[in-house]
């Protein structure tokens, strides 16, 4: 998906990318089209972002709607779940987002472990250097 000088945090970017991918939409389509499938995709984005702690104003900015529109997407989520296609798409997107977050957590943990090991190696090298130069 191509972005025009718009910058989002990693979580928001993941939600937009995964939802757009599952719904086969571009970011421009996601923020402009009035088709039912696209409105449902915007609702999915809004709900996941809101559950992730994003403010209604930020959701509105991301989806290029007003704050009341962002609020409506989140509030209508429960009633939209009765639509089988919406419910299925929401489940797929949510599962993908959770998988990405799990992978990110694993990578973060591994990077921290590597940093600790690197620090130990540096300390040993410094100790050996001091022994050899004394």
N, C-alpha and C positions, 0 to 999 in steps of 0.2 A: 504494500500500500504506500502510495507516495504522499508526502505532506508538503505543504507550502509554508515554510518558515513558521510553523506552529510547533510549540514545544510543550510536551506533556510529561508528567512524572512517569516513572516506569510502570506503576500499577495501572494508571489511566491508559497508557500506551498499550499495555497488554490487553486490557478490557476492550479497547477499540479494535485492535488488530484481530483478536480472537472472534469477537462478535461479527466484525466485517467479513472475516474469512468463512465462518460458519453460515452466514447469511448471504455470502457471495455479493458483497457490496463494497464500494469504495467509500472513503471518508466523505467525499462530496455528496454521494448519494445518501449516505447515512444522515447527513445534516440538512438535506434539502427536499428529498422526495416525500410525497404524501401517501404513497402506497401503503396498504395495510401491513405488508411484510416489513417495510422499512420503519413504520411507526412502532411495530412490535420490537424490532431490533433496537430502536432508540430507548424503548421502555426497559429492555434487558440491560442496556448500558447504564441507564439511570439507576436502576435498582442495585446493580452490582457495585457501582461507584458509591452510592449512598450507604450501602451496607459496609463498604470499605472506609467510611468516614468522610467522604467528599461532601462538601456543602452543596445546598441547592443552587446557590449562585454559581459555583464552579461547574456544576453539572450543566446549568443553563449556558454558560460560556462555551463549554466543550461541545454541546449539541446545537449551539447557535439558536437557542430558543429563549423566551423570557423565563423568569424564575417560576411563575405560576405554571408554565408548561412543564418544566422540570419536576415540579411538585406533583403535577397531574400524572406524569409517567410513573412515578414511584407509587402514588396512591392507587392507581388503577391496576397495579401489578396483580393483586389477589384476584380480581375479577378476570383479568386476562389469562390467568392460569387455567381457567375452565376451557380455554381454546387449546385443543390437543397439540396443534402445531407450535403454538407459543410455548406451552409447557415443555414440550420435547426440546425445542431450541434453547430455552432457558437452562434446562438440565445439562445439555451438551456444552453450552458456553461456560456454565459454572464449573463443570467437571474439568474442562480444559484450563480454566483460570487456576483452579486449585492445584492441578498438576504442575503448572508453570511456577506457582508459588513454592511448591514442594521442591522442585528442582533448584529454584533460586536459593532456598534455605540450605539445601545440601551443598551447593557451590559455595555459599558464604561460609559454612562450617569448614569445608575443606580448605578454603583460602586462609581462614584463621589458623587452622592446624599447620599449614605450610609456613605461615609467618612466624609462628612459635618455633618451628623446627629451624627456620632460617636464622632466627635470633640466636638459638643455641649454637648453630654452626659458626656464626660470626663471633660469638664469645670464645669458642674454642680456637678459632683462627687467631684472634687477638691474643689469647693466652699463649699459644705456640709461638707467635711472632715475638712476644715479649721475652719468652724463654730463650729463643734463638738469638736475639739481639742483646741480651744482657751478658 
